[in-house]
Amino acid sequence: MCGIIGYIGNKPANEIIFEGLTRLEYRGYDSAGIAVLDDGKIHVKKDIGKLHQLKDLLLTNFGSTSSQGIGHTRWATHGRPSGFNAHPHGDSRGTLMVAHNGIIENYMKLKNRLVQAGFIFSSQTDSEVLAHLIAYHYHNNLEEAVLAALKEVEGAYAIAVIHRNHPDRLVCARKESPLILGLSKDENFIASDVTAILQHTRNVIYLDNYEMATVKREGVEVYDFSGSRIEKKIKQVDWNPIAAEKGGFPHFMLKEIFEQPQVIRNTIGGRTSEEEGKIYLTELGLSGPDIFKTQRIVIIGCGTAFYAGCVGKYLIEKLVRIPVECDLASEFRYRDPLVDSNTLVVAISQSGETADTLAAVREARKKGAKVLGVVNAKESSLTRDVDGLVYIHAGPEIGVASTKAYIAMLTALTLLALLLGKIRGVLTPEFVTDQIRELKRLPQEIEKILAEPDQIKALAKKFMNAKNFLFLGRGINFPTAMEGALKLKEISYIHAEAYAAGEMKHGPIALIDKDMPVFVVATNSATYEKLISNIQEVNARSGTVIALCSEGDKEIYDHAHQMITVPNVSEILSPIINVIPLQLYAYYVADLKGLNVDQPRNLAKSVTVE
Ligand code: M6R
């Protein structure tokens, strides 16, 4: 998704901003631009393309060493990717520049009015309206002009503004799109994501909705939208910037897949007592009575987070014996959902910034439900809009295709289910102790899979030219099949569909022929024999079966064409281990095809628009 960085200090702004934008590349973008203020004149350079292609434009031939400016990476929503549509956008009199993340919903109405007032638009974007609107309201006070403009705007935004009459400041504001201020000596920053400025400072202020800031070389001031000054806490970022680099792996995605054993250890770390059969989730924010009065749980999320939620549904229904529904956040928010104060809504998100998930949470809270966030990104918007939290502790995930966050979500949901089951008297301490032991064994079992990736790579080579793929699973591993298909289509652009194996005969079986490889998640489970029947149905139509099976399974050899074996674990924990070969498979196919694994086409890391 789009990224913003602003700089004011004593170094060449375009260099600092360019470097910051490269750290935001992982979010996905199609064009980029930088604007600086130099001696009362604005210099702006922007174009379609990746930063390495725009290096000459934005660095070498920039033509200014100004120490104050803003930059942006754009991911197209309104208007195709192009130089004209790239940010920053200026007003037609050349007085100011704006970088914007989010969507201005009433932009057509505002644009028509501004065009009638004589403003000339040069892009198809919704964002450009902000530049003209601020210019329209400008009477020598930039902050007042920004506030007056934002009062007219409907939608979501994080904005950064420079104005030729104000060489001492940047102005920024946010509503529903993340924005932070980075503080340092004689220089200060604006960024949509903390990774953009970690090289320079770890002291940050997280702006909340309806807050605006004036950022000067010597300091920052934060205001609410009525113009009153607010005191904000300065927070120390404890991330290691090295953790956001590749560490010897060719891609972030591969690095993140290999980090998964450690991620599980981190998610579990300090939250369990094996002897007492206890789980501690200290930020849960739910009292004993809250947990007892819960009659229904609704899990919401998007993409991979949704599939983690689908596993969560099986886990919680089995271990807590409460009815659970899992819904896509983008559907939930608009279906007038039946939730009330006896419903617990669990919102899952890696970024904590997904617009659909945030809106679904607001909807649930409006209806009186308690909301629990299962989140990776600390201080993200979601963490500030929930009653309680279970942080998943996956660390920064850079690859657009989510891997380690999924594993951490599953681990955190297992802890949550065990805790709720224990509190509600469904589970005995002995059972919880056994599960904690099993959970703690998973990292070393995953290490065994990661130690032998060549077999999976060979399979990827064999099937890399298939045009279509089917993924089948049952029960708690049906979401594993869905996540495996999502990974493959996201990064290799191969059409992949997932089905509950028992549903295949109701339609998708018509697709099967010799050119259709079928991945079947067939590890030990209560429905193993049923899966064998499903595999036979594929064989009878000349399909090729690649079975994911448990170590020691001899029977599967009689039915599948290719096998990937995984260590034996209990069925409820099997999704955590079964997804690893599917992630590796998708990775190798995309890499063998020479595709951009970490930044697949059309995708963004964090989808902060609807
Ligand atoms: O940050 P979130 O977990 O809320 O993101 C949700 C989805 O956008 C995300 O999982 C997406 O589907 C990924 N590309 C999956 O790899």
Boltz pocket constraint, residues with backbone or C-beta under 6 A from the ligand:
constraints:
  - pocket:
      binder: B
      contacts: [[A, 302], [A, 303], [A, 304], [A, 305], [A, 348], [A, 349], [A, 350], [A, 351], [A, 352], [A, 353], [A, 354], [A, 357], [A, 400], [A, 401], [A, 402], [A, 403], [A, 490], [A, 603], [A, 604], [A, 605], [A, 606], [A, 607]]
      max_distance: 6.0
